[in-house]
Amino acid sequence: MSLGSSPWDTACVQLADAARHLGLDEGMHDLLRMPRRSVTVSVPLRRDDGQLLVLTGYRVQHNLARGPAKGGIRFHPSTDLDEVKALAMWMTWKCALMGIPYGGAKGGIAVEPKMLSDQERERMTRRYAAELVPLIGPEKDIPAPDVGTDEQTMAWIMDTYSAHTGHTSHGVVTGKPLSVGGSAGRAGATSRGVQLAMFAALRERGLDPADVSVAIQGFGKVGALAAQYLHDAGCRVVAVSDVKGGVYNPRGLNPTALIRHLARGADTVVGFPGTDTLSNSELLELDVDVLVPAALEGVITAENAGRVRARMIVEGANGPVAAEADPILAEKGVVVVPDILANGGGVAVSYFEWVQDLQAYFWTEDQVNERLAELMERAYAQVSRLAAERGLTLRAAAHVIGVGRVAEAHRTRGLYP
Ligand SMILES: NC(=O)c1ccc[n+]([C@@H]2O[C@H](COP(=O)([O-])OP(=O)(O)OC[C@H]3O[C@@H](n4cnc5c(N)ncnc54)[C@H](O)[C@@H]3O)[C@@H](O)[C@H]2O)c1
């Protein structure tokens, strides 16, 4: 397969590599590539000024062999079916790698949520959720937050679904507020997982996490808390960015102060006192020990991979490294801790949330964090061991494990009819 740079191309190249390594036949490879269901819905929205705006929404259930579909919902202007298919495929391998009983899904609406009022966002979310009612449910497909969505979005989806089914259904979404069946520890879970994966990779190479410098692209739900946790653990977070640009201080930033700055109403990290401004592309090429892309996919490509100076990339985002960039990074000796491992903490605690919802019995934050650490450390150890045994990159090993488990589930279940 030729190397491409779209998210779907990248996902297909990664699957093809794993399929080759596992010796899967062409039929199984096709079965694993094709999304099980792809739905495109029209999302008509009455704006506050009375105008009608018709948006396009998607939900892709990539694979259901290991359990109900699981994956986030994204509100972003560049969301399209190609992107959602890729993100859904990565969810399938991620859930399998993390050892949790889910298939993979993803959804989204092509929209800039910041251009909508709170009321418009609520009406849009509820209409989209209503279109998905026949598809989603605690035993069928369980959405969660992603780029441009949050706890409140999940509460609206849960409420809309519950209104349609006639009873309160906590387990239909995860990443909910605590007041409606959310889990302690979910908000920080992806970022904690990023930290756990990063520290495991550093320690394995004899590096002390407290000695490393880090640059983080994306200062949203994943990036901001990753900055916070890494800073608290002693790392020097020298640069962070958002869609408007980045800030840099070689002596280290104070993520707590930056988060407070945004909470007080600033709409970007750019201009934060005591920092220099830098662009997103400059951030990706900084001379740091660890780079954490935590924004969108495809930011490291064949064009800029050669200029990456970080020794390690820990993928907080899904698909930030295009397939064509992977061999360039490997050649340079850059260790890539891949998305399906590094950001698997989010879906791990989503799984815990769903388990708690189904049992209507809730855990403490310490219990959640302890079990998250167990799952992350187990997945990291399995990937690292296979990579060492077979001379694979961490990404290839992670895919071999994830894809292999899904293929095994298909073989065990057999084909209907
Ligand atoms: N939220 C989760 O639990 C979770 C779990 C696993 C993986 N992820 C992945 O992590 C990534 C970030 O998700 P999030 O939930 O933090 O989203 P978010 O919407 O909370 O934050 C996204 C951040 O990226 C920035 N951004 C957007 N477009 C950008 C661009 N073109 N260049 C630079 N920065 C840009 C935004 O300004 C914001 O700071 C995504 O790839 C998502 O799929 C999220």
Ligand as a Chemical Component Dictionary entry (heavy atoms), coordinates in Angstrom:
data_LIG
# 
_chem_comp.id                   LIG 
_chem_comp.type                 NON-POLYMER 
_chem_comp.pdbx_formal_charge   0 
_chem_comp.three_letter_code    LIG 
# 
loop_
_chem_comp_atom.comp_id 
_chem_comp_atom.atom_id 
_chem_comp_atom.alt_atom_id 
_chem_comp_atom.type_symbol 
_chem_comp_atom.charge 
_chem_comp_atom.model_Cartn_x 
_chem_comp_atom.model_Cartn_y 
_chem_comp_atom.model_Cartn_z 
_chem_comp_atom.pdbx_ordinal 
LIG N1  N1  N 0  -10.471 13.831 25.484 1  
LIG C1  C1  C 0  -10.039 12.581 25.613 2  
LIG O1  O1  O 0  -10.312 11.906 26.622 3  
LIG C2  C2  C 0  -9.146  11.969 24.565 4  
LIG C3  C3  C 0  -8.794  10.618 24.704 5  
LIG C4  C4  C 0  -7.904  10.049 23.797 6  
LIG C5  C5  C 0  -7.407  10.817 22.768 7  
LIG N2  N2  N 1  -7.790  12.118 22.622 8  
LIG C6  C6  C 0  -7.223  12.882 21.507 9  
LIG O2  O2  O 0  -6.468  13.971 22.019 10 
LIG C7  C7  C 0  -6.499  15.049 21.083 11 
LIG C8  C8  C 0  -6.993  16.310 21.776 12 
LIG O3  O3  O 0  -8.301  16.077 22.296 13 
LIG P1  P1  P 0  -8.926  16.965 23.464 14 
LIG O4  O4  O 0  -10.028 16.161 24.027 15 
LIG O5  O5  O -1 -7.855  17.491 24.341 16 
LIG O6  O6  O 0  -9.556  18.154 22.614 17 
LIG P2  P2  P 0  -9.850  19.670 23.074 18 
LIG O7  O7  O 0  -10.851 20.205 22.129 19 
LIG O8  O8  O 0  -10.143 19.697 24.541 20 
LIG O9  O9  O 0  -8.438  20.401 22.859 21 
LIG C9  C9  C 0  -7.843  20.497 21.599 22 
LIG C10 C10 C 0  -6.671  21.460 21.674 23 
LIG O10 O10 O 0  -6.021  21.470 20.401 24 
LIG C11 C11 C 0  -5.945  22.817 19.926 25 
LIG N3  N3  N 0  -6.010  22.817 18.459 26 
LIG C12 C12 C 0  -7.097  22.658 17.664 27 
LIG N4  N4  N 0  -6.749  22.762 16.372 28 
LIG C13 C13 C 0  -5.422  22.986 16.364 29 
LIG C14 C14 C 0  -4.466  23.181 15.334 30 
LIG N5  N5  N 0  -4.844  23.175 14.044 31 
LIG N6  N6  N 0  -3.172  23.368 15.688 32 
LIG C15 C15 C 0  -2.811  23.398 16.991 33 
LIG N7  N7  N 0  -3.652  23.193 18.010 34 
LIG C16 C16 C 0  -4.945  23.008 17.693 35 
LIG C17 C17 C 0  -7.107  23.544 20.563 36 
LIG O11 O11 O 0  -6.909  24.953 20.571 37 
LIG C18 C18 C 0  -7.088  22.909 21.958 38 
LIG O12 O12 O 0  -6.092  23.537 22.760 39 
LIG C19 C19 C 0  -7.363  14.561 19.917 40 
LIG O13 O13 O 0  -6.541  13.951 18.960 41 
LIG C20 C20 C 0  -8.237  13.503 20.579 42 
LIG O14 O14 O 0  -8.761  12.566 19.646 43 
LIG C21 C21 C 0  -8.653  12.705 23.504 44 
# 
loop_
_chem_comp_bond.comp_id 
_chem_comp_bond.atom_id_1 
_chem_comp_bond.atom_id_2 
_chem_comp_bond.value_order 
_chem_comp_bond.pdbx_ordinal 
LIG N1  C1  SING 1  
LIG C1  O1  DOUB 2  
LIG C1  C2  SING 3  
LIG C2  C3  SING 4  
LIG C2  C21 DOUB 5  
LIG C3  C4  DOUB 6  
LIG C4  C5  SING 7  
LIG C5  N2  DOUB 8  
LIG N2  C6  SING 9  
LIG N2  C21 SING 10 
LIG C6  O2  SING 11 
LIG C6  C20 SING 12 
LIG O2  C7  SING 13 
LIG C7  C8  SING 14 
LIG C7  C19 SING 15 
LIG C8  O3  SING 16 
LIG O3  P1  SING 17 
LIG P1  O4  DOUB 18 
LIG P1  O5  SING 19 
LIG P1  O6  SING 20 
LIG O6  P2  SING 21 
LIG P2  O7  DOUB 22 
LIG P2  O8  SING 23 
LIG P2  O9  SING 24 
LIG O9  C9  SING 25 
LIG C9  C10 SING 26 
LIG C10 O10 SING 27 
LIG C10 C18 SING 28 
LIG O10 C11 SING 29 
LIG C11 N3  SING 30 
LIG C11 C17 SING 31 
LIG N3  C12 SING 32 
LIG N3  C16 SING 33 
LIG C12 N4  DOUB 34 
LIG N4  C13 SING 35 
LIG C13 C14 SING 36 
LIG C13 C16 DOUB 37 
LIG C14 N5  SING 38 
LIG C14 N6  DOUB 39 
LIG N6  C15 SING 40 
LIG C15 N7  DOUB 41 
LIG N7  C16 SING 42 
LIG C17 O11 SING 43 
LIG C17 C18 SING 44 
LIG C18 O12 SING 45 
LIG C19 O13 SING 46 
LIG C19 C20 SING 47 
LIG C20 O14 SING 48 
# 
